[in-house]
Amino acid sequence: MTIENNVLVKLTEVGLKQRNKWLVKGVSLIVERRKIVTLIGPNGSGKSTTAKIAIGLHKNIEGNVEKFTDKIGYVPQKISIDWTLPLKVSDFMVLTDELDEEKINEALKLTGADHLKNQNLGNLSGGEFQRVLLARAVSKKPDLLVLDEPVQGVDFTGEIALYKLIKEIADKLNCGILLISHDLHTVMTATDHVICLNGHVCCSGTPKDVAMNNEYKLLFGEQASQTLSIYEHKHDHVHSNDGDIKKN
């Protein structure tokens, strides 16, 4: 493995225990440049916890994390904004980072949000706001981009457009992407590797074969099948209340 050239972050058997319960345990993954790794699973399955471990937000962990870059962009699942404030997109872009006009324009253009620069955040649609959040995350051209539920609040058509945009960002910025979704069925065909979590890695693989399945195309349509896929799997175990795993 040529870690020095391509791997941006490597997790080996990582876990986090709080209040005598494992939030996530035994997770291993690698994110490389221009690759998209998608974490899927139900609410509370440890997706956001795993992502935060990957970027160093959790310290008291089990296992090992190797980071090969400090240039990380992050779009959290939740962001607190007072929507009654007359906050323009251009002002929002520089709330926590110093960016010159050129970098602001470049980032907004990359995510297709340049026409929103002087709009108030409160007037944006769900899809427009997600594009602005993406612009903010890519403004400093990160090597690793972590996106937690990047299509929340967006309709189906908007999801397709955002998924295509995320793939374009990976290619244009030559960055790796760790993408998080709660949806067990819908993931990107652009994804290189899918990891299903439910406190641990239940299963993993590529969604490519499923995306080409005729039944999927009939269900979601030819256009959707080019961008989205259904990731199917079977579990051979059950979870107890304390986070332990038992084989069926």
HELIX and SHEET records of a PDB file:
HELIX    1   1 ILE A    3  ASN A    6  1                                   4    
HELIX    2   2 LYS A   47  ALA A   54  1                                   8    
HELIX    3   3 VAL A   89  PHE A   92  1                                   4    
HELIX    4   4 GLU A  101  LEU A  110  1                                  10    
HELIX    5   5 ASP A  114  LEU A  116  5                                   3    
HELIX    6   6 LEU A  121  ASN A  123  5                                   3    
HELIX    7   7 GLY A  126  VAL A  138  1                                  13    
HELIX    8   8 PHE A  156  LEU A  173  1                                  18    
HELIX    9   9 LYS A  208  ALA A  211  1                                   4    
HELIX   10  10 ASN A  214  PHE A  220  1                                   7    
HELIX   11  11 GLU A  222  THR A  227  1                                   6    
SHEET    1   A 3 LYS A  21  GLU A  32  0                                        
SHEET    2   A 3 VAL A   7  GLN A  18 -1                                        
SHEET    3   A 3 GLU A  62  LYS A  67 -1                                        
SHEET    1   B 6 ILE A  72  VAL A  75  0                                        
SHEET    2   B 6 LEU A 144  ASP A 148  1                                        
SHEET    3   B 6 GLY A 176  SER A 181  1                                        
SHEET    4   B 6 ILE A  36  ILE A  40  1                                        
SHEET    5   B 6 HIS A 193  LEU A 197  1                                        
SHEET    6   B 6 VAL A 201  GLY A 205 -1                                        
SHEET    1   C 2 THR A 186  MET A 188  0                                        
SHEET    2   C 2 LEU A 228  ILE A 230 -1                                        
SHEET    1   D 2 HIS A 237  HIS A 239  0                                        
SHEET    2   D 2 ILE A 245  LYS A 247 -1                                        
END                                                                             
